[in-house]
Amino acid sequence: MGYKIKSRIWIESDNNVLLGEGRVHLLKAIDDTGSLSKAAKSLKISYKKAWQLLDSVNKSAKKPVTINIIGGKGGGGAELTEYGKSLIEAFDEINKNCWKFLDEQLEKIKSL
């Protein structure tokens, strides 16, 4: 019988979610596509939902996580700030360490 521990982590700031898997996926998609609308399409969520998620991250974060690029010939866009990229890296590392810890803890159940 194969046991697994299931868990999801998120980071809150004053009861508002700063980062969780969905927000991190969105930030990574913005980084990949260079635009909030393209990021929303790639994740199959509405632009409004994407905007709300990004807005909540920006309001909870110490510094802006994205920079809006004013539209020109090719239209506008968005890119991650260095702070935004650092937040993603930190979240991914915390998540990875959490899973490693949980896998180790699962041995307590398996060994019974």
RAURGI-V827862 format. One record per backbone hydrogen bond with DSSP energy under -1.0 kcal/mol. CO is the residue of the C=O (numbers start at 1). NH is the residue of the N-H. Records with the same first field share a line. If there is no record, write none. Layout:
BEGIN
CO: NH + NH
END
This chain:
BEGIN
11: 18 + 19
13: 16
16: 13
19: 11
20: 24
21: 25
22: 26
23: 27
24: 28
25: 29
26: 30
27: 31
28: 32
29: 33
30: 34
34: 78
35: 39
36: 40
37: 41
38: 42
39: 43
40: 45
41: 44
46: 50
47: 51
48: 52
49: 53
50: 54
51: 55
52: 56
53: 57
54: 58
55: 59
56: 60
57: 61
65: 81
67: 79
69: 77
72: 75
77: 69
79: 67
81: 85
82: 86
83: 87
84: 88
85: 89
86: 90
87: 91
88: 92
89: 93
90: 94
91: 95
92: 96
93: 97
94: 98
95: 99
96: 100
97: 101
98: 102
99: 103
100: 104
101: 105
102: 106
105: 108
106: 109 + 110
107: 111
109: 112
END
